[in-house]
Structure formats: structure tokens, C-alpha cells
Amino acid sequence: MKSCELVAFITAAACKINECFPPEEVSLLAAAFTQLGDTLATLIASEELCDKKTESAAKDTNNQDESANQFACHE
């Protein structure tokens, strides 16, 4: 899906949700989707950080900073 198509789809979905649900439910859905997006962004950032740490550790295991191991990387 092209970026403009994605934006148009999201806008159409938001308009339809707004038409079909009362304001209180739309507000809750908006908060839930915001939390979903934030959680997905956090998971991706965590995975990227773990990947960088793994690559760095593989390159140089002698100079690891103890603070770099503050967060454990899990699959």
C-alpha cells in the first residue's frame, strides 16, 4: 500500500468509526489505538537496541560497558 493510500484508508476508517459510535466510545478507541501504536514503537525500539548491542558485543567483547547491559534483550 502506498503512503497516500494508507493515509486515505486511515482517514476513512476514522470517519466511519466517528459516524458509527458515540463520542465516549470513539474517545476510548482513540486512546486504545494510541496505546497500541506507542507499545509497538517501544517494542521495535527495544529490538533495534538489542540488535545493536548484540552486533557491538560480537565486534568487541573486551570493551563492554557495564551500563550497556542495564536492559536485558529477550526474544
Backbone as CSV, one residue per row, in Angstrom:
resi,resn,N_x,N_y,N_z,CA_x,CA_y,CA_z,C_x,C_y,C_z
1,MET,0.849,-1.173,0.000,0.000,0.000,0.000,0.895,1.237,0.000
2,LYS,0.616,2.171,-0.875,1.375,3.416,-0.949,1.015,4.308,0.233
3,SER,1.915,5.229,0.579,1.704,6.059,1.765,0.417,6.877,1.677
4,CYS,0.109,7.449,0.518,-1.128,8.225,0.389,-2.363,7.337,0.523
5,GLU,-2.273,6.119,0.010,-3.389,5.181,0.156,-3.589,4.818,1.619
6,LEU,-2.499,4.638,2.340,-2.591,4.316,3.765,-3.238,5.461,4.533
7,VAL,-2.804,6.687,4.251,-3.384,7.860,4.916,-4.873,7.969,4.602
8,ALA,-5.242,7.757,3.349,-6.651,7.833,2.957,-7.472,6.750,3.651
9,PHE,-6.920,5.536,3.738,-7.616,4.439,4.417,-7.829,4.763,5.896
10,ILE,-6.777,5.243,6.557,-6.883,5.558,7.986,-7.899,6.672,8.213
11,THR,-7.877,7.684,7.348,-8.831,8.786,7.470,-10.261,8.294,7.271
12,ALA,-10.473,7.458,6.261,-11.813,6.914,6.011,-12.281,6.057,7.182
13,ALA,-11.376,5.246,7.725,-11.734,4.409,8.879,-12.092,5.274,10.081
14,ALA,-11.317,6.319,10.315,-11.603,7.212,11.443,-12.957,7.893,11.272
15,CYS,-13.246,8.347,10.069,-14.537,8.996,9.816,-15.696,8.028,10.030
16,LYS,-15.543,6.792,9.560,-16.610,5.796,9.717,-16.808,5.441,11.190
17,ILE,-15.710,5.266,11.917,-15.807,4.979,13.357,-16.525,6.123,14.058
18,ASN,-16.181,7.360,13.682,-16.799,8.528,14.305,-18.295,8.600,14.008
19,GLU,-18.697,8.151,12.824,-20.117,8.139,12.449,-20.902,7.056,13.183
20,CYS,-20.255,5.934,13.472,-20.969,4.752,13.958,-20.969,4.579,15.477
21,PHE,-20.135,5.310,16.184,-20.016,5.124,17.630,-20.241,6.440,18.357
22,PRO,-20.755,6.364,19.589,-20.925,7.579,20.384,-19.561,8.169,20.772
23,PRO,-19.518,9.466,21.062,-18.250,10.141,21.365,-17.419,9.471,22.462
24,GLU,-18.082,8.945,23.490,-17.346,8.303,24.583,-16.582,7.077,24.089
25,GLU,-17.213,6.302,23.217,-16.560,5.106,22.680,-15.459,5.473,21.687
26,VAL,-15.678,6.529,20.912,-14.642,6.994,19.984,-13.419,7.446,20.772
27,SER,-13.659,8.137,21.871,-12.555,8.589,22.719,-11.762,7.411,23.273
28,LEU,-12.463,6.382,23.720,-11.791,5.191,24.243,-11.019,4.467,23.138
29,LEU,-11.623,4.341,21.967,-10.926,3.711,20.842,-9.668,4.496,20.464
30,ALA,-9.772,5.818,20.453,-8.608,6.648,20.130,-7.485,6.414,21.132
31,ALA,-7.836,6.362,22.412,-6.821,6.112,23.445,-6.218,4.721,23.296
32,ALA,-7.051,3.732,22.995,-6.557,2.359,22.839,-5.625,2.242,21.630
33,PHE,-5.994,2.873,20.514,-5.127,2.826,19.327,-3.826,3.592,19.555
34,THR,-3.897,4.684,20.319,-2.674,5.415,20.668,-1.758,4.533,21.496
35,GLN,-2.323,3.845,22.487,-1.524,2.940,23.316,-0.935,1.815,22.468
36,LEU,-1.717,1.275,21.552,-1.228,0.222,20.663,-0.032,0.717,19.848
37,GLY,-0.162,1.899,19.258,0.926,2.465,18.470,2.169,2.721,19.302
38,ASP,1.979,3.278,20.500,3.117,3.539,21.384,3.802,2.245,21.803
39,THR,3.020,1.223,22.104,3.592,-0.062,22.515,4.361,-0.706,21.367
40,LEU,3.814,-0.660,20.171,4.525,-1.200,19.008,5.838,-0.454,18.779
41,ALA,5.818,0.872,18.912,7.038,1.665,18.745,8.071,1.307,19.806
42,THR,7.623,1.084,21.038,8.530,0.691,22.117,9.149,-0.670,21.840
43,LEU,8.349,-1.611,21.393,8.863,-2.951,21.088,9.899,-2.910,19.968
44,ILE,9.612,-2.162,18.916,10.553,-2.054,17.796,11.840,-1.381,18.247
45,ALA,11.744,-0.301,19.018,12.941,0.392,19.504,13.775,-0.523,20.385
46,SER,13.117,-1.305,21.223,13.824,-2.245,22.097,14.548,-3.308,21.281
47,GLU,13.879,-3.833,20.262,14.504,-4.842,19.401,15.704,-4.268,18.657
48,GLU,15.575,-3.034,18.159,16.691,-2.395,17.455,17.874,-2.177,18.389
49,LEU,17.601,-1.753,19.623,18.663,-1.546,20.602,19.359,-2.863,20.916
50,CYS,18.594,-3.916,21.099,19.182,-5.227,21.383,20.025,-5.715,20.211
51,ASP,19.544,-5.476,18.988,20.318,-5.871,17.808,21.649,-5.134,17.762
52,LYS,21.626,-3.822,18.060,22.860,-3.034,18.057,23.820,-3.516,19.136
53,LYS,23.271,-3.837,20.325,24.120,-4.329,21.413,24.738,-5.671,21.047
54,THR,23.962,-6.534,20.414,24.464,-7.846,20.011,25.572,-7.694,18.977
55,GLU,25.365,-6.808,18.002,26.387,-6.564,16.984,27.647,-5.986,17.614
56,SER,27.471,-5.039,18.525,28.608,-4.403,19.184,29.377,-5.408,20.025
57,ALA,28.665,-6.262,20.736,29.315,-7.268,21.581,30.078,-8.274,20.730
58,ALA,29.543,-8.588,19.576,30.218,-9.539,18.697,31.510,-8.948,18.137
59,LYS,31.524,-7.631,17.915,32.714,-6.970,17.381,33.802,-6.813,18.435
60,ASP,33.398,-6.481,19.654,34.393,-6.193,20.682,33.876,-6.627,22.046
61,THR,34.206,-7.825,22.453,33.737,-8.339,23.741,34.606,-7.871,24.893
62,ASN,35.766,-7.301,24.622,36.670,-6.866,25.684,36.322,-5.506,26.258
63,ASN,35.634,-4.663,25.525,35.377,-3.296,25.970,33.913,-3.037,26.284
64,GLN,33.209,-4.036,26.758,31.798,-3.843,27.084,31.660,-2.967,28.313
65,ASP,30.781,-1.990,28.204,30.463,-1.100,29.311,29.380,-1.780,30.143
66,GLU,29.552,-1.795,31.448,28.554,-2.439,32.316,27.183,-1.795,32.158
67,SER,27.143,-0.470,31.929,25.852,0.194,31.780,25.129,-0.261,30.518
68,ALA,25.847,-0.762,29.545,25.215,-1.246,28.316,24.380,-2.488,28.571
69,ASN,24.623,-3.162,29.671,23.874,-4.373,29.999,22.717,-4.100,30.955
70,GLN,22.341,-2.828,31.098,21.279,-2.461,32.023,19.953,-3.122,31.657
71,PHE,19.662,-3.205,30.375,18.414,-3.811,29.925,18.725,-5.130,29.235
72,ALA,18.010,-6.153,29.631,18.232,-7.472,29.026,17.499,-7.548,27.691
73,CYS,18.102,-8.215,26.750,17.473,-8.418,25.443,16.805,-9.783,25.433
74,HIS,15.522,-9.776,25.127,14.758,-11.028,25.101,14.110,-11.176,23.746
75,GLU,13.919,-12.386,23.337,13.239,-12.672,22.071,11.792,-12.952,22.353
